[in-house]
Amino acid sequence: MGGMRRMTVTLSIVAALAIAMGLFNLKQKVGGLEKELTQVKRDIGSHREMIQILRSEWSFLNQPARLAEQAKTILGMERIPPKRLIRLEDLPLRGPGNGITQIAGSRQ
């Protein structure tokens, strides 16, 4: 009986040590994951700030008045005067041979 009791105590101590080591390893892993989570949250915050800055810059760069001014100064573009505009019906139609066969809106 004494040998059986000694073996039970020894197995209990070994099991307790194994559980303690497992819990310690788990605690270390959780600590590492918490640090990683904190860093990811910081990164998300800085990325959100950067996105807001980029959206502001994009809004500034796409202002119609600014684009029109740059188109004029850099590209030499001007507004098309209304007299140069034509209606869709006035465009020539193309036939099967890719030649102009008739003018839209006109009847032959």
C-alpha positions as CSV (number, residue, x, y, z in Angstrom):
1,M,0.0,0.0,0.0
2,G,2.8,2.4,0.8
3,G,4.4,2.0,-2.6
4,M,1.1,2.7,-4.3
5,R,0.6,5.9,-2.3
6,R,4.2,7.0,-3.0
7,M,3.6,6.5,-6.8
8,T,0.3,8.5,-6.6
9,V,2.0,11.4,-4.8
10,T,4.9,11.3,-7.3
11,L,2.5,11.3,-10.3
12,S,0.5,14.1,-8.7
13,I,3.6,16.2,-8.3
14,V,4.7,15.5,-11.9
15,A,1.2,16.3,-13.2
16,A,1.2,19.6,-11.1
17,L,4.6,20.6,-12.5
18,A,3.5,19.8,-16.1
19,I,0.3,21.9,-15.6
20,A,2.4,24.7,-14.1
21,M,4.8,24.7,-17.0
22,G,1.9,24.6,-19.5
23,L,0.2,27.6,-17.8
24,F,3.5,29.5,-17.7
25,N,4.0,28.9,-21.5
26,L,0.4,30.0,-22.1
27,K,0.9,33.1,-20.1
28,Q,4.0,34.0,-22.1
29,K,2.2,33.5,-25.4
30,V,-0.8,35.6,-24.2
31,G,1.6,38.4,-23.1
32,G,3.3,38.3,-26.5
33,L,-0.1,38.4,-28.3
34,E,-1.2,41.3,-26.2
35,K,1.9,43.3,-27.1
36,E,1.3,42.5,-30.8
37,L,-2.4,43.6,-30.5
38,T,-1.3,46.9,-28.9
39,Q,1.1,47.5,-31.7
40,V,-1.5,46.6,-34.3
41,K,-3.9,49.1,-32.7
42,R,-1.2,51.8,-32.8
43,D,-0.6,51.0,-36.4
44,I,-4.3,51.2,-37.3
45,G,-4.5,54.6,-35.5
46,S,-1.6,56.0,-37.5
47,H,-2.9,54.6,-40.7
48,R,-6.3,56.3,-40.1
49,E,-4.5,59.6,-39.5
50,M,-2.6,59.1,-42.8
51,I,-5.8,58.3,-44.7
52,Q,-7.5,61.4,-43.4
53,I,-4.5,63.5,-44.4
54,L,-4.5,61.9,-47.9
55,R,-8.2,62.5,-48.3
56,S,-7.7,66.2,-47.4
57,E,-4.9,66.5,-49.9
58,W,-7.0,64.7,-52.6
59,S,-9.9,67.1,-52.0
60,F,-7.6,70.0,-52.4
61,L,-5.9,68.6,-55.5
62,N,-9.3,67.9,-57.2
63,Q,-10.9,71.3,-56.7
64,P,-12.5,72.1,-60.1
65,A,-11.1,75.7,-60.1
66,R,-7.6,74.5,-59.4
67,L,-7.8,71.8,-62.1
68,A,-9.1,74.3,-64.6
69,E,-6.3,76.7,-63.8
70,Q,-3.7,74.0,-64.1
71,A,-5.2,72.8,-67.4
72,K,-4.9,76.3,-68.7
73,T,-1.4,77.1,-67.5
74,I,0.3,73.7,-67.8
75,L,-1.5,72.1,-70.7
76,G,-2.7,75.3,-72.6
77,M,-6.3,74.1,-72.5
78,E,-9.2,76.5,-72.8
79,R,-12.9,76.1,-72.4
80,I,-14.7,75.1,-75.5
81,P,-17.0,77.9,-76.7
82,P,-20.6,76.9,-77.1
83,K,-20.5,77.6,-80.9
84,R,-18.0,74.7,-81.3
85,L,-20.4,72.2,-79.7
86,I,-22.6,70.1,-81.9
87,R,-25.6,67.9,-81.2
88,L,-25.4,64.2,-81.3
89,E,-27.9,64.1,-84.2
90,D,-25.5,66.1,-86.3
91,L,-22.7,63.5,-86.2
92,P,-22.2,61.5,-89.3
93,L,-23.2,57.8,-89.2
94,R,-20.9,55.1,-90.5
95,G,-22.1,52.4,-92.8
96,P,-21.0,48.8,-93.3
97,G,-17.9,49.8,-95.3
98,N,-16.8,52.3,-92.6
99,G,-17.5,55.1,-94.9
100,I,-19.9,58.0,-94.0
101,T,-23.2,57.1,-95.6
102,Q,-25.5,59.8,-94.2
103,I,-25.7,62.6,-91.7
104,A,-27.9,61.8,-88.8
105,G,-31.0,63.9,-88.8
106,S,-31.0,64.4,-92.5
107,R,-33.3,62.3,-94.7
108,Q,-32.3,61.2,-98.2
